[in-house]
Each structure stands twice: as C-alpha cells, then as structure tokens.
Amino acid sequence: MALTDAEVMYNLALGLIGEYKVVEGATTTKQYLLCSRFYDLARQETLRAHPWNEVNKPIIISQDSDLPIFGYSRKYAKPSDCLRVLTVNDSIGADVSRRAPSSAAWESKGDYIFADAGATPPSWESGKAYYAGQFFTTSSSGSAVTYEVLVSHTSDTTGADEAAQIAVDVADLDIESKGGDYKIIYVEYIWDDEDVDNYSPQLKYAVAVNLASKIITGLTNDTQGKIALINEYNNLVMPNARSMDGAEGKPRPIFASEWIRSRTEGMGGGWYVV
C-alpha cells in the first residue's frame, strides 16, 4: 500500500526542515504524529488564503425555510465542504469584489450565508435538458414550488399536463420538491479538496511550508527556523503562488448585468477587479 496523499505532504514538510521521512505503516513516530496533528490546519489555512483556481467550485443554493431574525432578507445553507465563500450572485449581477456598489449585501456566518441576494428560479420546461444542481419553479399545483434537480436528465414529455410530467420525474428521483417557493443564489466557494493531486506545484509547496512551520519546533526546538519558515511562507511562497494562480485566467467584470454591459461596451472593456 502506497503512502496516502497526506503522508506525501508530510514528507515534503519534513524535508524542508531536514527531518526523517514517514514511511508506510509507521504511524507512531514523532514525525508522523506531529504532521498528522497539524496537517489539516495547515492545508485548510492555505486554501482559505486565496481564491485558488483549482479549488474554486460553483454551486446554486436555494434559500433556507427559516428567515433571519434581522439584518438580511434570506439565509442559505453553505455546502458542507465549504472553507470560504468567494462570491454570491443573484439575477441582477455578479458580486466579485464583495463591496461592489449596487451588489446585493451578503455575509458568511457559521453554516449559513445571510444575504439580500436571491433570484426566482426559471420556470420548468417540458423536454428541456436539466443538470444536477439546477433549480426550477412551477405553479402547476396552483401555487409556486421550487424543485431541485438531483440527476441530469431531459424533463419528461409523456404526461397529460405539466403536473403529471413533473410527477414522473419526481417518481424517477430525478427532481425533488424543496417544499415552497424559494429564491436561489449562485455561489463560488473554496472547497475542502483533500486530493493534493489536484493542486498546482506552487499550492502544494505552500501547504508544505506552512506545515513545516508548525512542526519544526516540536521536532527540533528550532525557533529561529520556525520564524524563517513563517517569513518564507508569507513573503515569498504565497505571493509567488498567488501570482501564478492569478495568471491562469483573466479579469472579470464586477457586474454581469445587461445595464452595466451596455454602459461599458465601446469603451474598450468594463469595470474589472484585478
């Protein structure tokens, strides 16, 4: 049995401080115990520190049935693997900078996103290709109901009417009623990806340096080495990794609304966040 992804990262960190590596099955060594104690912290801390392309995940979320007591119009449950919420979008436009003027206010609190953002899902269509994670709304039963698409499929076309067709997809477990007429938001977030094979070399190295800074004193009692690793992480490794990551994309407009696009077209671009 080969080393796990975590153990590979342990050895990268141990190599940076000149310590013995962990080997397969040796889970009682001081090196292994210290690495396993601090690894998740170092990894998650590094992932949260920047909107890395490789761990940036889009999702559509429907509002929670409970409303906030005050402050915001709605709340939405965050994905269980969410480390950091990056953007919250609605039907008006995209909130890239969080503080962009005219974008809907939102805030991440505990397991929820509290927001004034919220769009009505598009109306259900017969014979349309739907993808898992989408939402739609229908009033076929007399009142508006939001449905979540569980399985990618083409909506049924065999029923006598809309309600009957939707019932077929419900029976096939392709869709599920959310139990009410709910708004949705479009979210980008940093997810807790434990598969380091998905990381860029720069991100792997950043995690390794961060881990090394947390275990060095426990293994070597070298406080100066700890300070040197912290400085390397903050002043060299992370800036380089962020720069490389930012180069793999292009600036995006603060707003995605048609109004803003109409105002900026013909001006050589738009308003961008860099």
N, C-alpha and C positions, 0 to 999 in steps of 0.2 A: 504494500500500500504506500503510495507516494505521500509526500508532505502535503498538507492542506494549504489553501491559499493564505490563510492566516500565518501558518508556520513559515512559509516562504518569506512573508513580510517580516516576521520575527528575525529571520537570519539577515535580511537586508539591514535592519536596525542594529543588530548585534555586530555586524561587520563594520559599521560606522564607528563603533567605539572599541574595536579590537577585541571583542569577546568571543568565546566559543559559540559555535552554532548549535541550534537544537537539531536533533536527529529523530527519525521516525520512531514513535513509541516512547521516547524519553520525556515523559510529561511531569517528572518530579524534580528536574534540575532547577536551580535558582534562575537560570536564564529563561527557561520556559515559563515558570510561574510568574516572573515579573512581566514578561512580554504579554502573557495572556491576561494579566490583570489590567494592563493599560492600553492594550491594542484597540479595543472598540472605542475607547475615549479618543485616542489619537486619530483614528480613522474618521470618526464622525465629526470631530472638531475640524479636521482638514476639509472634509466635504462641505461643511456648512460655511466655510470661509470664503467661498467664491461660487458663482453660478456656472460650475463646470459643464461643458457641453455633454460629456459622456454620462453624467448622472442627472441630467435635466429631463424631467418627464412631464408630458402634458396630460391633463385629465379634465373631464367635465363632472361637476359635482352638483347635485340637487340640494336645495335648502332643507335644513332640519325642520321637523314639525314644530319644535319649540322655538319661540321668538325670544330675542334678547330682552332683558328687563328694561334696558335703556341704552342709548348711545348709537345703536345701529339698527337697520331695518330687518336684517335677517342674519342667521348664522348657518354655517356649513361645516359638516364633519370633515376633518382633514384625513387623507389616506393614512393607513396605519404605518406605512413605510416612509412617511414624510419627515425629513430633517429640517427643511427650511422652505417656506413659501416664497416664491420669487415674484409672480405676477398674478393678479386677479382681474379677469376681463369680463365684461358683460356685452350686451348687444350694441352699446354705443361705441366703444373703442377699447384699445388695449392700454393697460396701465403698466408701462415698462419701468418707469422711474419711481413708482410708488407715490411720489409727491408731484406728479404732473398736474398742472392746472386743469380743472374740469373733469378729471378722472374720479370715479366713484371711490369714496373712502373705504378702507378696509384695515383690519388688524388681526394678526395671528395671536390667539390666546389659548394656551393649553392644547386641547384636542380639536379646537374649532377655529374657523376663520369667521370673524364678525365683519359684516360688510353691508354697505348700501347698494352694492352692485347686485344685479340679478336680471336675467333675461327670461322671457317666456319661451319655452322650447318650441321648435317648429311644429306645425300641425302634422299629424300622421297622414301618410300617403300609401295607397294600395300599390303593390308591385314595385316598391322602392327598396334599393339596397341599403340596409342599415348595418352599422358596425357596432361591435360590443363596446359599451361605454357611452354611447349616444343616448339622448333622451328625446321624447316627443310628447305632445299633448293631444288629447282628443276629447270631444264633447259628445261622443256617440251615446253615452248613457244618460244624457240630459244635463250633466254638469262636467266641467273641465277636470280631467285627471291626467297626471304626469306618469309616463311609463319609462322605465329604464330598459335599454337593450342589453340583454345578457349574452346573446350569441349572435355573431354576424350572420345575417340572413337577408333574403328578399321577402318583404312583407306579403302575407297571404293574399291571394286574389280569388279564392274559391267560395267565400262566404256570401250570403244573400245581401248583407249590408255591412257597413263599417264595423259595427259592434260585433257581428258574427265573425268577420275576418280577424279582428283583433283577438277574439276569444280563441281562435285556432292557434295563433302564435303564443298566447298565454299557456294553452294546454301543452304545446310543444316545448315549453320552458325557454322560449326564445326571448321573451319580454316579461317584465314584472311591473305591476302597478305600485307606485310609491304611496298610494292611499290618499292623494289630494292633488290640488292644483298648485304646483310648486315652481319657483324660479330656479334657474341654473346659472352657474358661473363657469368660466373657462380658466383653468389654473395651470401654471407651470410651477414645478417644485423640485427641489433636490431630494432624491430618494436614497434610502439607505442600501446602496448596492454593495453587497459583500463580496462579489466576484471581481477580484482585482485584475483579472484578465481583461476586463472592460475599461480599465484605467489607462490613461496615457503614461508613457515613461516618466514624464515630469510629475504627474499626480502620484504615481507610485513612490517616487523618490521623496516627495513632500511628506507623505504619510510615514515613510521610514525614518526621516529625520525627526519628525515630530515624536514618534515613538521612542527613538533613541534618546531624545532629550528628557523623556520621562523615566527612563530606566537606568540611565548612566550612573546616578549617584547610588542607587540601590545595589549596583554590581561593582562599582569601582570607587565609590566615595569621592569622585572627581567633580567638585562643584564648579571649578573653572571650565571643565569640559562641558558641563551642563549649560553654563552661560554661553559658551561658544556655539553650541548646537542651537540654542534658542535664537541667538543672533543670526546664525546662518539660515534658519527656517524663516524668520521674519523679514530679513533684509536681503536675502539672495534667492533662496529656493522658491518661496511663494511668489515674489514678484516675477521671476522668470517663468514659473508655471502659469501664472495668470496671463502673462503676455502671450505665451504660446497658445493658450486656450482661446484668448480673445482674437487671435489672428485667424482662427478657423471659423470664420463667419463674417457677417457684415453688420454695420449699424442698422438698428431697426427704428422705425418712426415711433415717437411717443404715442401717437394716436393712430388708430386704424379706421377712423370714421370717414365717411364719404365727404363730409363737410370740410374736414381738415385737408383731405387729399385734394379737393377742388381748390382750396386756397393756396396750396403749395405747388401744384402742378405748374410747370412752365417757369419755375424759379430755380431749376437745377437740383431739385430734390425736395426734402421736407425737414421737419424738426427731428433731430436724432439724438439718441443717448449714446455716448461713447465711453 
